Amino acid sequence: KGVQRIERLEVDEHVYHPHSDEAIGQAIQGLEIERFDWRKTDMAVTILHGMSSTRVLHLYSSGNDAVLRSWSAPDGLGKLQNVSV
């Protein structure tokens, strides 16, 4: 308790039983995370919108066109102004 800032968050996700996007969103809610590397394929971009302090973001894709389009949409990753992907 009391943690507000994490320099680097790195999570090896289980391939067959990954955390839901909602669970990930709840886990990172209210935290400032400078480097975010949660190894979940096709993570929803909406859970990342609150990460304004994140500078480095690692994303993992299965090649799903819908996910890639959501990441590249105007309201997608472009909303994260401090991030280098």
For each residue, the residues with C-beta under 8 A, 3 or more apart:
1:
2:
3: 6 31
4: 30 31 32
5: 31 32 33 34 53
6: 3 9 31 32 33 34
7: 34 35
8: 33 34 35 37
9: 6 28 31 33 35 36 37 38
10: 35 37 38 39
11: 37 38 39 40
12: 39
13: 18 19 38 39 40 41
14: 17 18
15: 18 41
16:
17: 14
18: 13 14 15 40 41
19: 13 23 24 27 40
20: 23 24
21: 24 25 43 44 46 47
22: 25 26 47
23: 19 20 26 27
24: 19 20 21 27 28 38 40 43 47
25: 21 22 28 29 47
26: 22 23 29
27: 19 23 24
28: 9 24 25 31 33 36 47 50 51
29: 25 26 50
30: 4
31: 3 4 5 6 9 28
32: 4 5 6 53
33: 5 6 8 9 28 36 51 53 54
34: 5 6 7 8 53 54 55 56
35: 7 8 9 10 54 55 56
36: 9 28 33 48 51 54 56 57 58
37: 8 9 10 11 56 57 58
38: 9 10 11 13 24 43 58
39: 10 11 12 13 58 60
40: 11 13 18 19 24 43 60
41: 13 15 18 60 61 62
42: 60 61 62 64 67
43: 21 24 38 40 47 48 59 60
44: 21 47 48 70
45: 48 49 70 71 73 76 77
46: 21 49
47: 21 22 24 25 28 43 44 50
48: 36 43 44 45 51 54 57 77 80
49: 45 46 79 80
50: 28 29 47
51: 28 33 36 48 54 57 80 83
52: 80 81 82
53: 5 32 33 34 82
54: 33 34 35 36 48 51 57 80 82 83
55: 34 35 82 83 84
56: 34 35 36 37 83 84
57: 36 37 48 51 54 77 80 83 84 85
58: 36 37 38 39 85
59: 43 71 85
60: 39 40 41 42 43
61: 41 42 64 67 68 71
62: 41 42 67
63: 68
64: 42 61 67 68
65: 68 69
66: 69 70
67: 42 61 62 64 70 71
68: 61 63 64 65 71 72
69: 65 66 72 73
70: 44 45 66 67 73 76
71: 45 59 61 67 68 76 77
72: 68 69 76 77
73: 45 69 70 76 78
74: 78
75: 78 79
76: 45 70 71 72 73 79
77: 45 48 57 71 72 80 83 85
78: 73 74 75
79: 49 75 76
80: 48 49 51 52 54 57 77 83
81: 52
82: 52 53 54 55
83: 51 54 55 56 57 77 80
84: 55 56 57
85: 57 58 59 77
